[in-house]
Amino acid sequence: MTTQETAAKRTALYEEHVRLGARLIPFGGFDMPVQYSSILKEHEAVRHNAGLFDLSHMGQFILEGDGVAAWADELTINAVGTMKPMQARYNIFTAENGGALDDVIFYKLENRWLLVVNASNAEKMWAHLNANLKDGVKLTSLHGKNALIAIQGPKSVQVLAPHTDVDVNALKYYFCAEGTVYGKPAVIARTGYTGEDGFELFVDGADAAEIWNALLRDNADAGLIPAGLGARDVLRLEAGMPLYGHELNEEITPVQAGLQWAIKFNKPSFAGKDALQTQAQNDEYARIAGIVMDGRAPAREGYHVFLGDRKVGEIRSGSIAPSVQNKNIATALLEKDAAAPGTSVVVHIRGTAYGATVVPLPFYKRS
């Protein structure tokens, strides 16, 4: 057992998870709820009503100073300097070889920036930011201090609106506001990782349990239930959203991950620009594609994918998909000639070949 496993930290909501009977696992350095009732029930709540997630394990960094935008633009693929006040934007920090160090979200607040990074990369990203720090930029880490509560699902507005002074119905997708929830200060963002409408509430750790419990108490009739990381992973996979370490890592570039829409090649320079531009122009790279299994066999991470007798890639994520007729779906990193939608491939599972079909991402899109 590693030191990280024995010394897992606890979020501000740990006691609430224990009280609710959650199954806890070490994830990103914290003891996190993987499920409460069942992954399927929690998944269904998010798709049809609303689910409540503790995401307080995510890294939260405050960036201050006049130089933040120009500095961040040199380290990331998307544009930071063109963001509007109170806007949120998906972005990726890249290395010089084009590999992804982490995929993140920037929030441009009134007098500062909030940067949210993946829990598993929080220490790496804190070190990376400090190693590249420039005059005019001040960094503060709120990792493990601030809490993050996500409300996700079609009833999210109904769940949150009565308990905040922000007009959440009018809040645009990928924008945020500063206000209160149950009278407690909060940054309220219309962002999420499930493929559904929803909000993410950035609050002080000391206020988290009160807000969490009040939301569950006051919204039982709306079908709001706590949801864990298990349901979140199925939801994001159905919605075709990358998970760092699976569809994106230091070897799999944003180009390979199908995230070219986020790369602003018109920026004068940024880390990895030349490598990514060359890769995109050559168009011979292995790329992330969707796969639907023909039968009931589940595709799991690391299984090999073949086109005829030739190995053409491997599975990166896989799950049964309640929103896709309960089919077994997966993402795979495939060679170019195997990645076209409609291509028939086989997945080798413990020595047996199972048929599958390459499909476009996402698997699921809300109506």
C-alpha positions in Angstrom: 0.0 0.0 0.0 1.4 3.4 -1.0 1.8 6.4 1.3 -0.8 8.2 -0.8 -3.3 5.4 -0.2 -2.7 5.4 3.5 -2.7 9.2 3.9 -5.8 10.0 1.8 -7.1 13.5 2.7 -10.8 14.2 3.3 -12.9 16.9 1.7 -15.2 19.2 3.8 -18.1 16.8 3.0 -16.4 13.6 4.1 -18.6 13.2 7.2 -21.7 13.7 5.1 -20.7 10.9 2.7 -20.1 8.6 5.7 -23.5 9.5 7.1 -25.2 8.8 3.8 -23.6 5.4 3.6 -21.4 6.1 0.6 -18.8 3.6 -0.6 -15.5 5.6 -0.3 -12.3 5.0 -2.4 -9.0 6.9 -2.6 -9.1 9.2 -5.7 -6.8 12.1 -6.5 -5.4 11.9 -3.0 -8.8 12.1 -1.2 -11.3 9.6 0.2 -14.1 10.1 -2.3 -17.6 8.6 -2.7 -17.8 6.3 -5.7 -21.5 5.6 -5.1 -24.2 6.0 -2.5 -27.2 3.9 -3.6 -26.2 2.5 -7.0 -24.4 3.9 -10.0 -27.4 3.2 -12.2 -29.8 5.1 -9.9 -27.5 8.0 -9.6 -26.9 8.1 -13.3 -30.7 8.1 -13.9 -31.2 10.9 -11.4 -28.8 13.2 -13.3 -30.3 12.3 -16.7 -33.9 12.9 -15.7 -33.9 15.0 -12.4 -30.8 16.1 -10.7 -27.7 14.7 -8.9 -25.5 16.4 -6.3 -21.7 15.8 -6.5 -18.8 16.6 -4.2 -15.9 17.7 -6.4 -13.9 19.3 -3.6 -10.9 17.1 -4.5 -10.4 19.2 -7.6 -7.5 21.7 -7.5 -8.6 25.3 -7.1 -6.0 28.0 -7.7 -6.5 31.8 -7.6 -4.5 33.8 -10.1 -4.1 37.6 -9.6 -2.3 40.4 -11.3 -2.3 42.3 -14.6 -0.1 39.7 -16.3 -2.3 36.7 -15.8 -4.0 36.5 -19.2 -0.8 37.0 -21.3 1.1 34.5 -19.1 -1.6 31.9 -19.2 -1.9 32.3 -23.0 1.8 31.2 -23.4 1.2 28.0 -21.4 -2.2 26.8 -22.8 -3.8 26.0 -26.2 -7.0 28.0 -25.9 -7.3 31.8 -25.7 -7.3 33.3 -22.2 -6.9 37.0 -23.0 -10.1 37.2 -25.0 -12.3 35.9 -22.2 -15.2 38.2 -21.1 -15.8 39.1 -17.5 -17.4 36.2 -15.6 -16.8 33.8 -18.5 -15.5 30.3 -18.0 -13.4 28.5 -20.7 -12.1 25.0 -21.1 -8.3 24.9 -21.8 -5.4 22.6 -21.8 -1.8 23.1 -20.5 0.6 21.5 -22.9 4.3 20.5 -23.0 6.7 21.4 -25.8 6.0 18.0 -27.4 2.3 18.8 -27.6 1.3 16.4 -24.8 -1.4 17.4 -22.4 -0.2 18.3 -18.9 -3.8 18.8 -17.7 -7.2 19.9 -19.0 -8.6 22.7 -16.9 -11.2 25.5 -16.7 -10.4 29.1 -16.3 -13.0 31.4 -14.7 -12.5 35.2 -15.2 -13.9 36.7 -12.0 -14.2 40.4 -11.1 -10.7 41.0 -9.8 -9.1 37.6 -10.1 -9.0 34.4 -12.0 -10.1 31.0 -10.7 -8.3 28.0 -12.3 -9.7 24.5 -11.7 -7.4 21.5 -12.4 -7.8 17.8 -12.1 -7.4 16.3 -8.6 -4.8 13.8 -9.8 -2.7 16.6 -11.4 -3.1 19.3 -8.6 0.4 18.9 -7.3 1.9 18.6 -10.7 0.1 21.7 -12.0 0.9 23.8 -8.9 4.6 22.9 -9.5 4.3 23.7 -13.2 2.6 27.1 -12.6 5.3 28.1 -10.1 8.1 26.9 -12.3 6.9 29.2 -15.1 5.8 32.1 -12.9 6.4 35.6 -14.2 6.3 39.1 -12.7 2.7 40.4 -12.6 1.2 37.1 -11.5 0.4 36.0 -8.0 -0.7 32.4 -7.2 -2.7 31.1 -4.3 -3.8 27.5 -3.8 -7.2 26.7 -2.3 -6.7 23.0 -2.9 -8.4 21.1 0.0 -9.6 24.3 1.6 -12.4 25.5 -0.7 -15.2 23.1 -1.6 -16.9 22.4 -4.9 -20.5 21.2 -5.1 -22.0 20.3 -8.4 -25.8 20.2 -9.2 -26.3 18.4 -12.5 -29.4 17.5 -14.4 -32.5 18.9 -16.2 -34.0 20.1 -12.9 -30.8 22.0 -11.8 -32.4 25.5 -12.2 -35.4 24.3 -10.1 -33.1 22.9 -7.5 -30.8 26.0 -7.1 -32.9 29.1 -8.0 -34.9 29.4 -4.7 -31.8 29.3 -2.6 -29.5 31.9 -4.3 -29.5 35.6 -5.0 -28.2 35.0 -8.5 -30.6 34.7 -11.4 -29.4 31.3 -12.4 -32.0 30.8 -15.1 -30.5 33.8 -17.0 -26.9 32.6 -16.4 -25.4 31.5 -19.8 -23.6 28.2 -20.3 -19.9 28.6 -19.4 -20.5 31.8 -17.5 -20.4 32.4 -13.7 -21.6 34.9 -11.1 -20.6 35.8 -7.5 -23.4 35.7 -5.0 -24.7 33.6 -2.2 -26.3 30.2 -1.7 -28.3 29.8 1.5 -26.7 33.1 2.5 -23.2 31.8 2.1 -20.7 33.4 -0.4 -20.3 31.4 -3.6 -19.1 31.5 -7.1 -21.9 30.0 -9.1 -20.9 28.6 -12.6 -23.1 27.1 -15.3 -20.5 24.4 -16.0 -20.4 20.6 -15.6 -19.1 17.3 -16.7 -22.2 15.1 -17.3 -23.7 16.2 -20.6 -26.6 17.8 -18.8 -27.5 21.3 -17.7 -26.1 22.2 -14.3 -24.2 24.4 -11.9 -20.9 24.2 -9.9 -20.8 26.0 -6.6 -17.4 27.1 -5.3 -17.8 27.7 -1.6 -15.7 27.9 1.6 -15.1 24.5 3.0 -16.6 25.6 6.3 -19.9 26.3 4.6 -20.0 23.2 2.4 -21.9 20.8 4.7 -24.6 23.2 5.5 -25.2 24.0 1.8 -25.0 20.3 0.8 -27.5 19.1 3.4 -29.9 22.0 2.8 -30.0 21.3 -1.0 -30.8 17.6 -0.3 -33.4 18.4 2.3 -35.2 21.1 0.2 -35.1 19.2 -3.1 -36.1 15.7 -2.3 -39.4 16.2 -4.1 -37.5 17.3 -7.2 -35.7 13.9 -7.1 -32.3 15.4 -6.2 -30.0 12.7 -4.8 -26.3 12.5 -4.0 -24.2 11.0 -6.8 -20.7 9.6 -6.8 -17.7 9.3 -9.0 -19.0 6.1 -10.6 -22.0 7.7 -12.1 -20.0 10.8 -13.0 -17.6 8.6 -15.1 -20.4 6.9 -17.0 -22.2 10.3 -17.6 -19.0 12.0 -19.0 -18.2 9.0 -21.1 -21.6 8.9 -22.7 -21.3 12.7 -23.4 -17.9 12.1 -25.0 -15.9 14.2 -22.5 -12.3 13.3 -22.0 -10.9 12.1 -18.7 -7.3 13.0 -18.0 -5.2 9.9 -18.0 -7.5 8.1 -20.4 -8.4 10.1 -23.5 -5.7 12.8 -22.8 -2.3 12.6 -21.2 1.3 13.6 -21.6 1.6 11.3 -24.6 -1.9 11.8 -26.1 -2.2 15.4 -27.5 -5.3 17.6 -27.8 -5.1 17.0 -31.5 -5.3 13.2 -31.0 -8.1 13.6 -28.4 -10.3 15.4 -31.0 -10.0 18.8 -29.2 -8.7 20.8 -32.1 -11.6 23.2 -31.6 -9.9 24.4 -28.5 -6.5 25.0 -30.1 -5.9 28.6 -31.1 -3.1 28.3 -33.7 -3.5 32.1 -34.4 -1.9 32.8 -31.0 1.7 34.1 -31.6 3.1 31.3 -29.5 2.3 28.8 -26.8 3.9 25.6 -25.3 3.7 22.8 -27.9 2.4 25.0 -30.7 4.9 23.8 -33.4 4.5 20.1 -32.5 0.7 20.3 -32.5 0.6 22.3 -35.8 2.9 19.7 -37.5 0.8 16.8 -36.1 -2.5 18.4 -37.3 -1.2 19.2 -40.7 0.3 15.7 -41.3 -2.9 14.1 -40.2 -1.3 10.7 -39.7 -1.7 10.4 -36.0 -3.6 7.9 -33.9 -6.8 9.4 -32.6 -9.5 9.0 -30.0 -12.7 7.4 -31.4 -15.9 6.0 -30.1 -16.6 2.2 -30.1 -19.9 0.4 -29.5 -19.6 -3.4 -28.8 -21.8 -5.6 -31.0 -22.8 -7.8 -28.1 -22.8 -7.8 -24.3 -19.0 -8.2 -23.8 -17.6 -5.1 -21.9 -14.6 -3.2 -23.4 -12.2 -2.3 -20.6 -9.2 0.1 -20.5 -6.1 -1.5 -22.1 -7.9 -4.1 -24.2 -6.4 -4.3 -27.7 -8.3 -3.4 -30.8 -7.7 -5.1 -34.2 -8.6 -4.3 -37.8 -8.5 -7.7 -39.4 -5.3 -9.3 -38.1 -3.6 -6.0 -37.4 -3.5 -4.4 -34.0 -4.7 -0.8 -34.5 -5.1 0.6 -31.0 -6.4 0.1 -27.5 -9.4 0.9 -25.3 -9.0 4.0 -23.2 -12.3 4.0 -21.3 -15.3 1.7 -21.3 -18.7 1.2 -19.6 -22.2 0.0 -20.1 -24.2 3.0 -21.2 -27.8 3.4 -19.9 -28.4 6.4 -22.2 -27.3 4.3 -25.2 -29.8 1.4 -25.0 -27.6 -0.2 -22.3 -24.9 -1.0 -24.9 -21.3 -1.4 -24.0 -19.4 1.7 -25.2 -15.8 2.7 -25.1 -13.2 5.2 -26.4 -10.1 3.9 -28.1 -6.9 5.4 -29.4 -6.9 4.1 -33.0 -4.7 4.4 -36.0 -6.1 6.7 -38.7 -7.4 4.0 -41.1 -9.3 2.3 -38.3 -10.9 5.4 -36.8 -13.5 6.3 -39.4 -17.1 6.0 -38.2 -18.7 2.8 -39.4 -15.5 0.8 -39.4 -15.9 -2.8 -38.1 -13.2 -3.7 -35.6 -12.6 -6.5 -33.0 -11.7 -6.1 -29.4 -9.6 -8.9 -27.8 -10.9 -9.7 -24.4 -9.0 -12.5 -22.5 -8.0 -14.2 -25.7 -11.4 -14.0 -27.4 -12.2 -11.6 -30.3 -15.5 -9.6 -30.0 -17.0 -7.5 -32.8 -17.5 -3.7 -32.4 -18.2 -0.7 -34.6 -16.5 2.7 -34.6 -19.0 5.5 -34.0 -18.8 9.3 -33.8 -18.5 11.0 -30.4 -20.4 11.9 -28.3 -22.5 8.8 -27.8 -25.2 10.8 -26.0 -26.3 14.4 -26.5 -29.2 15.9 -24.5 -32.2 17.0 -26.5 
